[in-house]
Structures are given as C-alpha cells and as structure tokens.
Amino acid sequence: MPLQSELVDIKSKVLRNNALGDPDERKILVFHPEELVPGAPLLIELAGLNGTPKLNNRFSQVLNKLYKKNMLGNAVIINPDFSTKYHVNQYTNSPAAGNYEDFIIKEIIPFISERYKTGKTALFGKSSGGFGAYTLAARNPEIINGFADHFGDSGFEYVYIPDIPVTYRELGDKDINEYVNEKSLKEDLNDNEIRTLNIIGMSAFYSYNNSESGFDLPFDRKTGMFRDDIWGRWSSFDPARNVDNNIENLKKLDAIYLDVGIKDEYNLYMGMRSLHRKMENFNISHRYNEFDGGHFYNTPRYEESLPFLVEKLS
C-alpha cells in the first residue's frame, strides 16, 4: 500500500500579527500509513530554508522508499510551512520574527496528535532545521521525545562570522526593512543576498530588541566593527556551548541523532564535533555520524535518521 499524504491547514494564534506580516494560516503536509495506529510516533520536519510543503520532491521520495522497506513503521511524518520573509527560521520565539517555538509546541503538536492519535514526538531537520530540532528538544523534553540534528547551526564563530563582512558591504546605508521586503519577493537570490538575509534573520532570532528594525546586528552599521556584546547574546544559542546547561534535559530524551559532512561549506563539522564530544563526556546517549560530503543535497541522510527515531520512539 502506498504512503498516504494530505495537506491540512492550521490557523495560528501565536503567529497572528507577527512583526514581518507573515501568514498566520499555514499548510502542513502529512504523510501517514493507510491505516492509522493510535500511539504511533509523530516526526516533524523543520526546514533548513524557506520552502512550501511539496509532493514528489526528494523528501517525499525518501519517505516512500523507507515506507516500502517497512522502515517507518506506523509513524506519522509532517512537513509544515515555516517560511518567513528572512528566508530562514531558527524556530525559537522572537518578537522580530514570530513565536515559532510556541507554534510548534503549543499548536502544531496538539493539533496533529489529536487528529492522527499519535504518541511520542520527535523533531528532525538539516542546517537551521537541525538547530531548531536540538534547541526545542533541549528546552521541552516533556513534549519532545527525540530529535535528529543534521549539520545544524553550531560552532557559531565558524558559521556566521564569515558572512558579516558580506552583509556589511551588501547593506551599506540601505534601510533594513526595505531590504528585507524587497528580497522577500525575489525568487532567485544571489549568494551575497542569501548570506545577508541569513545574518539579518539570525539577528532577528538571537538579538531582537525594541528598535524599528526589531533587532541588533552583530556589527556596527557605520564602522563595521564587531559587537562583542551582541555576539554574547548569539553565543547563548550555540548548541556547542549551551549543551553544558542542557545535560539533564537531553538525558530525558529517547533518541538523539547527529551527523555532519566532513566537507561542509559552512564549517559545521567544527560545531557538530564539539557537540558530539561534549555529549560523550556528559554520558548523553546519542548516535553520531560523519559522512563524506558537504552541506547541500543531503535529503538522503534522512534514510539513516528517521528509522532510528521511529525505532526508539515506538
């Protein structure tokens, strides 16, 4: 029997009137077996970059492959729309972007769990999605039972600082809000625009404030000088650093999967190796893999993590 899929809508209260004017009604692509089994695991994908849920892409192909091999059991797997005008989402609550942690924890999980009668829940994702999976699981172990972090943002110094000079040049004296609105309408962003939106988006999630833009950048707009005070706020979100404060919560989880490519273009092997070594030192049970590859076109990595999560949560 083929894997079933359907699109459902959710109207969010916590995303209503968000600072970016992003929609508060979102679509969720749901994959499930033909016969639903009460108590089956719920797996939630957190996307690395903007993208609306689609059928017949690499993600759905991987799921169908695993399902045909009976490697997903009776799991319900969902792919919600988490897109923002910044083109990125770190999945935490931010007045400058939206309350996405609340959206997932307080709205999506109860909604899907009631509709499909699911049991334990895990998050999974790549890049920003991997960061979100780790962060929300570490903060909410009473609701999230496991996660898969595929080369998620960590070791922030190696990931973000190279993009700061690019952002400084790209922005110049442009108004940030106008820049974001302009680029949010553009389909094919160039590399400098992507890197600039990345720094802007991270600022919205890591260093938000009450200013007109809603956040502080990690550099001075006039001089380009690095701002240590703002970087300190960013660093508090770094999994390679804050794992020390999340030991007990992480030990409560049923499943932790980490992996990274040894040729990752954003140097994420630095942070992921640090996260893995610290988890080892703290005796936090987890699976860690390094593969011969880079940051992109790695959806097949889910063929390793999703069966692992299903087995541990069933």
Secondary structure by P-SEA (a helix, b strand, c coil): cccccbbbbbbbccccccccccccbbbbbbbbccccccccbbbbbbbccccccccccaaaaaaaaaaaaccccbbbbbbcccccccccccccccccccaaaaaaaccaaaaaaaaccccbbbbbbcaaaaaaaaaaaaacccccccbbbcccccccccccccaaaaaaaaaccccaaaaaaaaaacccccaaaaaaaaaaaaaacccccccccccccccccccccccaaaaaaaaaacccccccccaaaaaaccbbbbbbbccccccaaaaaaaaaaaaaaacccbbbbbcccccccccccccccaaaaaaaac
